Amino acid sequence: MTRISSDHVDGVGLTAFLSELVRAPSVNPPGNEGPVAQLMATKLGSLGFETTIVEAAPARPSVIGRLPGAGDGPTLMFNGHMDVQPPGNHWSRDPFAAIVEGRRLYGQGSMDMKAGLTAIVFAVDTLQRADHRLAGDVVVTAVADEVCGGHLGTGYLVAEGLVHADMAVVCEPTGDTVRVAHRGALWLEITVSGKSAHGGRPWLGVNAVSKAARIIAAFEDELLPSLQDRTHPLLPAPTINIGGLMGGTKFNLVADLAVIQLDRRLVPGEDVDAAESEIAELCAALIAADSEDWSVEVKRVMHVTPGEIDPEAPIVKACRAAHRTVTGEDAAIGSTAGFEDAHFLLDAGIPTAMYGPYRRTAANEDPHFTVSGMADESVDLDDVARAARIYAQLMIDLLGVSP
């Protein structure tokens, strides 16, 4: 068996490239992934990839790179997103300075998931340093918009028929686990309309903020408990998060408008239209039971379908095998409570595993815990280098080496 040595990984170059990616802010919203796309396209081009940059919307580019194999073999796709979450308010370092302390690199998106993009690139670099030419093709998609649903990134590439592969890996930070399922998401904007009045005579109005608070309480006290019997062997039950509540204009005016931002997570088997209907029906029931005159409009902002692949699928087994070859340890089967771009590829008929072995989880931690999106997000550089070796091994195992 051909094995990849750690001696072939360019650790200095890997650190420098990841630092460049982190120093190119790509916070979504608004995205602005252009500088990261240029870095990715240039680096892939230097490795022999045929690269194309496509835009689903102005200033929302994604990169498609294809490295033709030297013989007959399948096509393996690696997918990673370039956008990052907004940094929190409690950073102790500049979130876009890519500060290295010891063997850790700190920066917004350093783990989720610019480390994954770096590992993909340096997996190919590692193979070339070891003088291995693959028989099959490698496709890399560095995409926009994933943290806001992926419809301007992977979703766009799939819808436009721009990507094709026999199998794929979404290179999210999974640690010593190969993920085979992710939850879906339904984002709703719920607008509550009441009636304005002077704050000294509130009985002449209908307070939309108060009605919105009643809706939120019903979501948490009535709807959420009813969802807990919708179980999945690997995923948490459906959840509801109130991401925002905006309303009112002044201390002494009755608020005539309030807007609730709701994030409803779905497990495989749930229908997004049915989930939206449950929420609309609960709002309607609250209105019907109230003597005051108010109304609600429910607007779908975004939805992501859940994703799931058989743990016995060849791509899952191959990820676990490559992990064991490089580390000597077994990778567990797992899932993520969040959403990822895997569902776009799975729905397009591309068997897809979620696997990024550059995240560590302590034995006593919640298996769904991650530092991504948290202040002082960081990644261990040795783990990123190890991920590059594992991805290189995966390419050899699945695509073969040309003589």
C-alpha positions as CSV (number, residue, x, y, z in Angstrom):
1,M,0.0,0.0,0.0
2,T,1.2,3.5,-0.9
3,R,1.4,5.6,2.3
4,I,2.0,9.3,2.8
5,S,4.8,10.4,5.1
6,S,4.6,13.5,7.3
7,D,8.0,14.5,5.7
8,H,6.2,15.4,2.5
9,V,3.8,17.9,4.1
10,D,5.1,21.5,3.7
11,G,4.2,22.7,7.2
12,V,5.7,26.2,6.7
13,G,3.8,26.7,3.4
14,L,0.6,25.3,5.0
15,T,0.8,27.8,7.9
16,A,1.5,30.7,5.6
17,F,-1.5,29.8,3.3
18,L,-3.9,29.4,6.1
19,S,-2.8,32.7,7.5
20,E,-3.5,34.4,4.2
21,L,-7.0,32.9,4.1
22,V,-7.8,34.1,7.6
23,R,-6.4,37.6,6.9
24,A,-8.9,37.9,4.0
25,P,-12.2,38.6,5.9
26,S,-15.2,36.9,4.3
27,V,-17.8,37.4,7.0
28,N,-21.3,36.4,5.9
29,P,-23.4,38.5,5.7
30,P,-22.5,40.1,3.4
31,G,-19.9,37.4,2.2
32,N,-17.3,39.2,0.1
33,E,-15.6,35.9,-0.6
34,G,-13.7,37.4,-3.6
35,P,-10.2,37.8,-2.0
36,V,-10.4,34.2,-0.6
37,A,-11.5,32.9,-4.0
38,Q,-8.5,34.6,-5.7
39,L,-6.2,33.0,-3.2
40,M,-7.7,29.6,-3.7
41,A,-7.8,29.9,-7.5
42,T,-4.1,31.0,-7.6
43,K,-2.9,28.2,-5.3
44,L,-4.9,25.5,-7.1
45,G,-3.6,26.8,-10.5
46,S,0.0,26.5,-9.2
47,L,-0.7,22.9,-8.5
48,G,-2.0,22.2,-12.0
49,F,-5.7,22.6,-11.5
50,E,-7.9,23.9,-14.3
51,T,-9.8,26.6,-12.4
52,T,-13.0,28.6,-12.9
53,I,-14.5,31.3,-10.8
54,V,-18.3,31.6,-11.1
55,E,-20.6,34.1,-9.4
56,A,-24.1,33.3,-8.2
57,A,-24.6,37.0,-7.4
58,P,-22.3,40.1,-7.6
59,A,-19.3,39.7,-5.3
60,R,-20.3,36.1,-4.3
61,P,-17.8,33.9,-6.2
62,S,-17.1,30.2,-5.9
63,V,-14.1,28.4,-7.3
64,I,-14.2,25.1,-9.2
65,G,-10.8,23.4,-9.7
66,R,-10.2,20.2,-11.6
67,L,-7.0,18.2,-11.6
68,P,-7.1,15.7,-14.4
69,G,-5.8,12.2,-13.5
70,A,-3.2,10.4,-15.5
71,G,-5.3,7.4,-16.2
72,D,-8.8,5.9,-15.9
73,G,-10.3,6.4,-12.5
74,P,-13.2,7.9,-10.7
75,T,-13.7,11.6,-9.8
76,L,-13.4,12.6,-6.2
77,M,-14.7,16.0,-5.0
78,F,-13.5,18.0,-2.0
79,N,-15.9,20.8,-0.9
80,G,-15.2,23.7,1.5
81,H,-16.8,27.0,2.2
82,M,-14.9,30.3,2.1
83,D,-17.4,32.4,4.1
84,V,-17.2,32.7,7.9
85,Q,-19.5,33.7,10.7
86,P,-19.3,37.3,12.2
87,P,-16.8,37.5,15.0
88,G,-18.2,37.7,18.5
89,N,-17.6,40.6,20.9
90,H,-15.1,39.0,23.3
91,W,-12.0,38.3,21.2
92,S,-8.7,38.7,23.1
93,R,-6.9,39.0,19.8
94,D,-7.6,40.6,16.4
95,P,-9.9,38.0,14.8
96,F,-8.4,38.6,11.3
97,A,-4.7,38.8,12.2
98,A,-4.0,35.1,12.0
99,I,-1.9,35.1,15.2
100,V,0.2,32.0,15.8
101,E,0.9,31.0,19.4
102,G,2.9,27.8,19.8
103,R,1.2,25.4,17.3
104,R,-2.2,27.1,17.3
105,L,-3.4,29.7,14.8
106,Y,-6.1,32.1,16.0
107,G,-8.6,33.7,13.7
108,Q,-12.2,34.0,12.7
109,G,-12.9,31.0,10.4
110,S,-9.6,29.4,11.2
111,M,-11.3,26.2,12.1
112,D,-14.6,26.6,10.3
113,M,-13.4,26.2,7.7
114,K,-10.4,27.8,6.2
115,A,-8.4,25.0,7.8
116,G,-10.3,22.6,5.6
117,L,-9.6,24.6,2.5
118,T,-5.9,24.6,3.4
119,A,-5.9,20.9,4.1
120,I,-7.4,20.1,0.7
121,V,-4.8,22.3,-1.1
122,F,-1.9,20.9,0.8
123,A,-3.1,17.3,0.3
124,V,-2.5,17.7,-3.4
125,D,0.8,19.6,-2.7
126,T,1.9,16.7,-0.5
127,L,1.1,14.1,-3.2
128,Q,3.2,16.1,-5.7
129,R,6.1,16.4,-3.3
130,A,6.0,12.6,-2.9
131,D,5.9,12.3,-6.7
132,H,2.6,10.6,-6.8
133,R,0.4,11.1,-9.9
134,L,-3.3,10.1,-9.4
135,A,-5.1,8.0,-12.0
136,G,-8.5,9.6,-11.3
137,D,-9.6,13.2,-11.2
138,V,-9.7,15.5,-8.2
139,V,-12.3,18.3,-8.1
140,V,-12.1,21.1,-5.5
141,T,-15.1,23.4,-4.9
142,A,-14.3,26.4,-2.7
143,V,-17.8,27.9,-2.2
144,A,-19.6,31.0,-1.0
145,D,-22.5,31.4,1.3
146,E,-22.5,28.2,3.3
147,V,-23.1,29.8,6.7
148,C,-26.3,31.4,5.4
149,G,-27.6,28.3,3.7
150,G,-25.3,27.7,0.7
151,H,-27.8,28.6,-2.0
152,L,-25.3,31.1,-3.6
153,G,-22.5,28.5,-3.3
154,T,-22.7,24.7,-3.5
155,G,-26.5,25.0,-4.2
156,Y,-25.8,27.2,-7.2
157,L,-23.1,25.0,-8.6
158,V,-25.4,22.0,-8.3
159,A,-28.4,23.8,-9.7
160,E,-26.5,25.0,-12.7
161,G,-24.9,21.6,-13.4
162,L,-21.4,22.9,-12.9
163,V,-20.1,20.1,-10.8
164,H,-19.9,16.3,-11.3
165,A,-18.2,13.6,-9.3
166,D,-18.5,10.0,-8.3
167,M,-18.2,10.8,-4.6
168,A,-17.4,13.8,-2.4
169,V,-16.1,14.9,1.0
170,V,-17.4,18.1,2.6
171,C,-14.3,19.1,4.6
172,E,-16.0,20.6,7.7
173,P,-14.2,20.2,11.1
174,T,-15.3,16.8,12.3
175,G,-12.3,15.7,14.3
176,D,-11.9,11.9,14.7
177,T,-15.3,11.3,13.4
178,V,-16.8,10.8,9.9
179,R,-20.2,12.5,9.8
180,V,-23.0,10.8,8.0
181,A,-26.0,13.1,8.9
182,H,-26.8,16.8,9.4
183,R,-29.9,18.6,10.4
184,G,-31.9,20.9,8.1
185,A,-32.9,24.5,8.9
186,L,-35.9,26.6,8.3
187,W,-35.5,30.4,8.8
188,L,-38.7,32.3,9.2
189,E,-39.4,36.0,9.6
190,I,-42.7,36.4,11.6
191,T,-44.2,39.9,11.4
192,V,-46.7,40.8,14.0
193,S,-49.0,43.8,13.3
194,G,-50.8,45.6,16.1
195,K,-52.1,49.2,16.6
196,S,-50.2,52.2,17.6
197,A,-51.3,54.5,20.5
198,H,-49.8,56.9,23.1
199,G,-48.0,55.2,25.9
200,G,-50.1,57.0,28.4
201,R,-53.2,55.3,27.0
202,P,-52.0,51.9,25.9
203,W,-55.5,50.4,26.1
204,L,-56.2,52.3,22.9
205,G,-53.6,50.3,21.0
206,V,-52.6,46.7,20.4
207,N,-48.9,46.1,21.4
208,A,-47.2,44.0,18.7
209,V,-44.2,43.4,20.9
210,S,-46.4,41.9,23.7
211,K,-48.1,39.7,21.1
212,A,-44.7,38.6,19.8
213,A,-43.6,37.7,23.3
214,R,-46.8,35.5,23.6
215,I,-45.9,33.8,20.3
216,I,-42.3,33.1,21.5
217,A,-43.6,31.7,24.8
218,A,-45.9,29.4,22.9
219,F,-43.1,28.2,20.6
220,E,-41.0,27.3,23.6
221,D,-43.6,26.0,26.0
222,E,-46.0,24.2,23.5
223,L,-44.4,23.6,20.1
224,L,-40.9,22.7,21.2
225,P,-41.9,19.9,23.6
226,S,-44.1,18.3,21.0
227,L,-41.1,17.9,18.7
228,Q,-38.9,15.9,21.1
229,D,-40.4,12.6,20.0
230,R,-39.0,13.1,16.5
231,T,-35.9,11.2,17.1
232,H,-32.9,10.2,15.0
233,P,-30.2,7.7,16.1
234,L,-27.4,10.2,15.6
235,L,-28.9,13.7,15.7
236,P,-30.5,15.9,18.4
237,A,-34.3,16.3,18.2
238,P,-35.7,19.3,16.3
239,T,-35.0,22.7,18.0
240,I,-36.3,26.2,17.9
241,N,-34.1,29.3,18.3
242,I,-35.3,32.9,18.5
243,G,-32.5,34.6,16.8
244,G,-34.0,38.1,17.0
245,L,-36.9,40.2,18.2
246,M,-37.3,43.7,16.8
247,G,-40.1,46.1,17.4
248,G,-41.3,49.4,18.6
249,T,-40.1,53.0,18.0
250,K,-40.2,54.9,21.3
251,F,-40.7,54.5,25.0
252,N,-44.1,56.2,25.1
253,L,-45.7,54.6,22.0
254,V,-47.5,51.3,21.7
255,A,-45.5,49.2,19.3
256,D,-47.6,48.5,16.2
257,L,-45.0,46.2,14.6
258,A,-42.7,43.5,15.8
259,V,-40.5,41.0,13.8
260,I,-39.4,37.6,15.2
261,Q,-36.5,35.8,13.5
262,L,-36.9,32.1,14.0
263,D,-34.5,29.2,13.3
264,R,-36.2,25.8,13.3
265,R,-33.9,22.8,12.9
266,L,-35.2,19.6,11.2
267,V,-34.1,16.0,11.3
268,P,-34.1,13.7,8.3
269,G,-37.7,12.6,7.5
270,E,-39.2,16.0,8.4
271,D,-40.9,18.1,5.7
272,V,-40.0,21.8,5.6
273,D,-43.5,22.8,4.4
274,A,-45.1,20.9,7.3
275,A,-42.7,22.5,9.8
276,E,-43.7,26.0,8.5
277,S,-47.4,25.1,8.7
278,E,-47.1,24.0,12.3
279,I,-45.7,27.5,13.2
280,A,-48.3,29.4,11.2
281,E,-51.1,27.3,12.7
282,L,-49.9,28.0,16.2
283,C,-49.8,31.8,15.5
284,A,-53.3,31.6,14.0
285,A,-54.6,29.8,17.1
286,L,-53.2,32.5,19.4
287,I,-54.9,35.2,17.3
288,A,-58.2,33.3,17.4
289,A,-58.1,33.0,21.2
290,D,-57.5,36.7,21.7
291,S,-60.1,39.4,21.9
292,E,-57.8,42.1,20.5
293,D,-57.3,42.8,16.8
294,W,-53.8,41.8,15.5
295,S,-52.3,39.8,12.7
296,V,-49.3,37.7,11.8
297,E,-47.4,37.2,8.5
298,V,-45.0,34.3,8.3
299,K,-42.3,34.6,5.6
300,R,-39.8,32.0,4.7
301,V,-36.3,33.5,4.4
302,M,-34.2,30.4,3.8
303,H,-34.4,26.6,4.2
304,V,-31.9,23.8,4.1
305,T,-33.0,20.2,3.8
306,P,-31.5,17.6,6.2
307,G,-28.7,15.3,4.8
308,E,-28.0,11.7,5.4
309,I,-25.8,8.9,3.9
310,D,-25.6,5.2,4.8
311,P,-22.7,4.7,7.3
312,E,-21.7,1.7,5.1
313,A,-21.4,3.8,1.9
314,P,-18.0,3.3,0.2
315,I,-17.0,7.0,0.6
316,V,-17.6,6.8,4.4
317,K,-15.6,3.6,4.7
318,A,-12.8,5.1,2.6
319,C,-12.6,8.1,4.9
320,R,-12.4,5.9,7.9
321,A,-9.8,3.7,6.3
322,A,-7.6,6.7,5.4
323,H,-7.9,8.0,8.9
324,R,-6.7,4.7,10.3
325,T,-3.9,4.3,7.8
326,V,-2.4,7.7,8.9
327,T,-3.3,7.8,12.6
328,G,-3.5,4.2,13.6
329,E,-6.8,4.9,15.2
330,D,-10.4,4.3,14.3
331,A,-12.7,7.2,13.3
332,A,-16.2,7.1,14.8
333,I,-19.4,7.5,12.9
334,G,-21.1,10.8,13.9
335,S,-23.3,13.7,12.8
336,T,-23.7,17.5,13.3
337,A,-26.5,19.4,14.9
338,G,-25.9,22.2,12.4
339,F,-26.4,22.2,8.7
340,E,-23.8,21.7,6.0
341,D,-23.6,21.7,2.2
342,A,-23.6,17.9,2.0
343,H,-27.4,17.8,1.3
344,F,-27.0,19.6,-2.0
345,L,-24.5,17.0,-3.3
346,L,-26.5,14.1,-1.8
347,D,-29.7,15.3,-3.4
348,A,-27.7,15.5,-6.7
349,G,-26.9,11.8,-6.4
350,I,-23.3,12.3,-5.3
351,P,-22.4,10.0,-2.3
352,T,-21.0,12.5,0.2
353,A,-19.3,12.1,3.6
354,M,-18.5,15.0,6.0
355,Y,-15.0,14.7,7.3
356,G,-12.4,17.2,8.4
357,P,-9.9,15.6,10.8
358,Y,-8.5,18.9,12.2
359,R,-10.7,19.4,15.2
360,R,-10.2,17.9,18.6
361,T,-13.0,16.9,21.0
362,A,-12.2,15.9,24.6
363,A,-13.8,12.6,25.7
364,N,-16.1,14.4,28.2
365,E,-17.3,17.1,25.8
366,D,-20.6,17.3,24.0
367,P,-20.0,15.5,20.7
368,H,-21.7,18.5,18.9
369,F,-19.4,21.0,20.7
370,T,-17.2,23.2,18.4
371,V,-15.2,26.4,18.8
372,S,-16.4,27.6,15.4
373,G,-18.2,30.9,15.7
374,M,-16.9,31.5,19.2
375,A,-14.4,34.2,20.4
376,D,-10.8,33.2,20.0
377,E,-11.5,30.5,17.4
378,S,-8.4,28.6,16.7
379,V,-7.0,25.5,15.1
380,D,-3.9,23.2,15.8
381,L,-1.6,23.5,12.9
382,D,-0.3,19.9,13.4
383,D,-3.9,18.7,13.1
384,V,-4.3,20.6,9.8
385,A,-1.1,19.0,8.5
386,R,-2.4,15.6,9.6
387,A,-5.7,16.3,7.7
388,A,-3.6,17.0,4.6
389,R,-1.9,13.7,4.9
390,I,-5.3,11.9,5.4
391,Y,-6.9,13.6,2.4
392,A,-3.8,12.7,0.3
393,Q,-4.1,9.1,1.5
394,L,-7.8,9.1,0.6
395,M,-7.0,10.3,-2.9
396,I,-4.6,7.5,-3.3
397,D,-7.0,4.9,-2.0
398,L,-9.9,6.0,-4.1
399,L,-8.3,7.3,-7.3
400,G,-5.3,5.1,-7.6
401,V,-1.7,6.1,-8.4
402,S,-0.6,6.1,-12.1
403,P,2.5,4.2,-12.8
